Amino acid sequence: AWAPRLAAGMDEVYKIGLSGKGAMPPKGGSTASDADFKAAVDYMVSAVK
């Protein structure tokens, strides 16, 4: 599920996550700071590489 998103680059992954897409709300509904959200995304991406 991550491959097509990662192919677009991390800036795009962050942008979609921070702003939301389709039924997914911004930050997945989290109240985390942008920096904490990006750190969580980085952690998830590192697990699939």
C-alpha positions in Angstrom: 0.0 0.0 0.0 2.9 2.3 0.6 4.8 1.8 -2.7 2.7 4.1 -4.9 2.7 6.8 -2.3 6.5 6.5 -1.7 7.1 6.7 -5.5 5.6 10.2 -5.4 8.3 11.2 -2.8 8.2 12.0 0.9 7.1 15.6 0.4 3.9 14.3 -1.3 3.4 11.7 1.4 3.6 14.4 4.1 1.4 16.8 2.1 -1.4 14.2 1.8 -1.1 13.1 5.4 -1.1 16.6 6.8 -4.0 17.9 4.6 -6.0 14.7 4.3 -7.4 12.9 1.3 -10.8 11.5 0.5 -12.3 10.1 3.6 -9.1 10.5 5.6 -9.1 13.6 7.7 -6.0 15.8 8.1 -3.3 14.0 10.2 -5.7 11.0 10.3 -7.7 13.0 12.9 -4.7 13.4 15.2 -4.0 16.5 17.2 -0.2 15.9 16.9 2.0 18.7 15.8 3.1 18.7 12.2 6.6 17.7 13.3 5.3 14.8 15.4 3.1 13.7 12.6 6.0 13.7 10.2 8.1 11.7 12.7 5.3 9.1 12.9 5.1 8.9 9.1 8.9 8.5 9.0 8.7 5.6 11.5 6.0 3.8 9.5 7.9 4.3 6.2 11.1 3.0 7.8 9.3 -0.2 8.8 8.4 -1.0 5.1 11.8 -0.3 3.6 
